[in-house]
Amino acid sequence: MSNPIEINRLEKEEPMVDPNLSQRVKEKLKGEANYQGALDCILEEFEAATGSIHRADHETRFLHLVVQKGIPEQILVVTTTIPFGKGMAGVCLERAEPV
């Protein structure tokens, strides 16, 4: 259904706040993926209070919410499923660039 998350892209982006962030996220996603742990690592590194991880379904061309932290309920309603190319996350996926 979904393609794996491209964690290696994190290693190519500059500047990284912590060069070990990519490795820390990869560790959280090994085996039985700990998406909440991965999101927590990212939010902590960027001192962010809110964030989300979506999974891409290339067959349906939708992003599906996997985990989130701090997203207000009224925004969650419209970000649970995002069409490719819509909103920041959908545009990020289409361009294969970070938001």
C-alpha positions as CSV (number, residue, x, y, z in Angstrom):
1,M,0.0,0.0,0.0
2,S,2.6,2.6,1.1
3,N,6.2,3.2,0.1
4,P,8.8,3.3,3.0
5,I,9.7,6.6,4.4
6,E,12.8,8.1,2.7
7,I,14.9,8.7,5.8
8,N,18.1,8.9,3.7
9,R,16.9,12.3,2.4
10,L,17.5,13.7,5.9
11,E,21.2,13.0,5.5
12,K,21.4,15.0,2.3
13,E,19.7,18.2,3.5
14,E,21.8,21.1,4.8
15,P,22.1,22.5,7.3
16,M,21.2,19.9,9.9
17,V,20.9,21.1,13.4
18,D,22.3,17.8,14.7
19,P,24.2,15.5,12.3
20,N,23.0,12.5,14.4
21,L,19.3,13.3,13.9
22,S,18.9,11.1,10.9
23,Q,20.5,8.2,12.7
24,R,18.3,8.7,15.8
25,V,15.2,8.7,13.6
26,K,16.3,5.6,11.8
27,E,16.8,3.8,15.1
28,K,13.2,4.7,16.1
29,L,11.9,3.2,12.8
30,K,13.8,-0.1,13.0
31,G,11.8,-3.3,13.4
32,E,8.4,-2.4,14.8
33,A,8.5,1.3,13.8
34,N,8.1,3.7,16.7
35,Y,6.7,6.7,14.7
36,Q,5.8,8.6,17.8
37,G,9.4,8.3,19.1
38,A,10.7,9.4,15.7
39,L,8.4,12.4,15.7
40,D,9.4,13.3,19.3
41,C,13.1,13.2,18.2
42,I,12.5,15.6,15.4
43,L,10.3,18.0,17.4
44,E,12.8,18.1,20.2
45,E,15.7,18.8,17.8
46,F,13.8,21.7,16.2
47,E,12.3,22.9,19.5
48,A,8.8,22.5,17.9
49,A,5.6,22.0,19.8
50,T,3.6,20.6,16.9
51,G,4.3,18.2,14.1
52,S,3.1,15.1,12.2
53,I,4.2,12.2,10.2
54,H,2.2,11.0,7.2
55,R,2.6,7.9,5.1
56,A,2.3,8.2,1.3
57,D,-0.1,5.8,-0.6
58,H,1.1,6.1,-4.2
59,E,-1.9,4.0,-5.4
60,T,-4.5,6.4,-4.1
61,R,-2.3,9.4,-4.2
62,F,-3.1,10.4,-0.6
63,L,-1.0,11.0,2.5
64,H,-2.4,9.3,5.6
65,L,-1.7,10.6,9.1
66,V,0.4,8.1,11.1
67,V,1.2,10.2,14.3
68,Q,0.9,13.8,15.4
69,K,1.6,15.9,18.4
70,G,0.0,19.2,19.4
71,I,-2.1,19.6,16.2
72,P,-5.4,21.3,17.1
73,E,-8.6,19.2,16.5
74,Q,-10.0,21.5,13.8
75,I,-6.8,21.1,11.8
76,L,-6.6,17.3,12.4
77,V,-9.9,16.9,10.7
78,V,-8.5,18.2,7.4
79,T,-5.0,16.7,7.7
80,T,-5.8,13.1,8.5
81,T,-5.9,12.4,4.7
82,I,-4.2,14.8,2.3
83,P,-4.2,14.6,-1.5
84,F,-0.8,14.7,-3.2
85,G,0.0,18.3,-4.2
86,K,-2.4,19.9,-1.6
87,G,-1.2,21.8,1.4
88,M,2.4,21.9,2.6
89,A,2.8,18.2,3.1
90,G,1.2,17.3,-0.3
91,V,3.4,19.9,-2.1
92,C,6.5,18.6,-0.2
93,L,5.8,15.1,-1.5
94,E,5.2,16.1,-5.1
95,R,8.4,18.2,-5.2
96,A,10.4,15.7,-3.1
97,E,11.7,18.6,-1.0
98,P,11.3,19.4,2.7
99,V,8.7,21.9,3.9
